[in-house]
Amino acid sequence: DIQMTQSPSSLSASVGDRVTITCRASQSIVIYLNWYQQKPGKAPQLLIYGATNLHSGVPSRFSGSGYGTDFTLTISSLRPEDVATYYCQQTYITPPTFGQGAKLEIK
Amino acid sequence: QVQLVQSGAEVRKPGASVKVSCKTSGYTFTSYYLHWVRQAPGQGLEWMGWINPNNGATNYTQKFQGRVSMTRDTSISTAFMELSSLKSDDTAVYYCARRDSFGSGSLDFWGQGPLVTVSS
């Protein structure tokens, strides 16, 4: 199975900050990388698919980049409602696998 | 609008089985694969498998082979996931999620996920 490693596992930032979360795959996954946001007690929600494509309805302050093994999720200006855990997922090879999550808090 | 509405929370004893439903609406049920993902309390997301609602084909991750069964009833646009021989570490929230139509394999809509508790 492809291992997905996110860093950091937790982070704290101030409102308005630029926030970056990285995800590394154990082998190339080309662009088959998706990002999800999960708020406490809720189901995950798709943010980014195919490494760089913003899902419908997702605010433009979210963006994704990367190719191959290294990927990044960026929040350009952090808002209080962005407090959540963020997961990356590879869908290049079955089984699709998730990163361990990155918990984002507000300072 | 697309909706996936799942059945409610369940409590089972070790060794028993549980069947979770996922009723869909707002799109053509047979046109999108449905995946099942679980999340143990305080833990990350774990993929279990998928079903193709069009023909009933399934693909399960090796960890659950022989214990899981994913089925569907096209007449009511509903998918089901049954997990047998339950153990305490099967305690988790079980989500159904629709695979996208973009070709990326992402899961674009999710059910609310019932908690299944396995306890003696």
Chai-1 contact restraints between the chains, C-beta under 6 A:
chainA,res_idxA,chainB,res_idxB,connection_type,confidence,min_distance_angstrom,max_distance_angstrom,comment,restraint_id
A,N34,B,S106,contact,1.0,0.0,6.0,A-B,restraint_1
A,A43,B,Y95,contact,1.0,0.0,6.0,A-B,restraint_2
A,A43,B,W110,contact,1.0,0.0,6.0,A-B,restraint_3
A,A43,B,Q112,contact,1.0,0.0,6.0,A-B,restraint_4
A,A43,B,G113,contact,1.0,0.0,6.0,A-B,restraint_5
A,P44,B,W110,contact,1.0,0.0,6.0,A-B,restraint_6
A,L46,B,S106,contact,1.0,0.0,6.0,A-B,restraint_7
A,L46,B,D108,contact,1.0,0.0,6.0,A-B,restraint_8
A,Y49,B,F102,contact,1.0,0.0,6.0,A-B,restraint_9
A,Y49,B,S104,contact,1.0,0.0,6.0,A-B,restraint_10
A,Y49,B,S106,contact,1.0,0.0,6.0,A-B,restraint_11
A,G50,B,S104,contact,1.0,0.0,6.0,A-B,restraint_12
A,Y87,B,L45,contact,1.0,0.0,6.0,A-B,restraint_13
A,T91,B,G105,contact,1.0,0.0,6.0,A-B,restraint_14
A,P95,B,W47,contact,1.0,0.0,6.0,A-B,restraint_15
A,P95,B,T61,contact,1.0,0.0,6.0,A-B,restraint_16
A,P96,B,W47,contact,1.0,0.0,6.0,A-B,restraint_17
A,F98,B,G44,contact,1.0,0.0,6.0,A-B,restraint_18
A,F98,B,L45,contact,1.0,0.0,6.0,A-B,restraint_19
A,Q100,B,G44,contact,1.0,0.0,6.0,A-B,restraint_20
A,G101,B,G44,contact,1.0,0.0,6.0,A-B,restraint_21
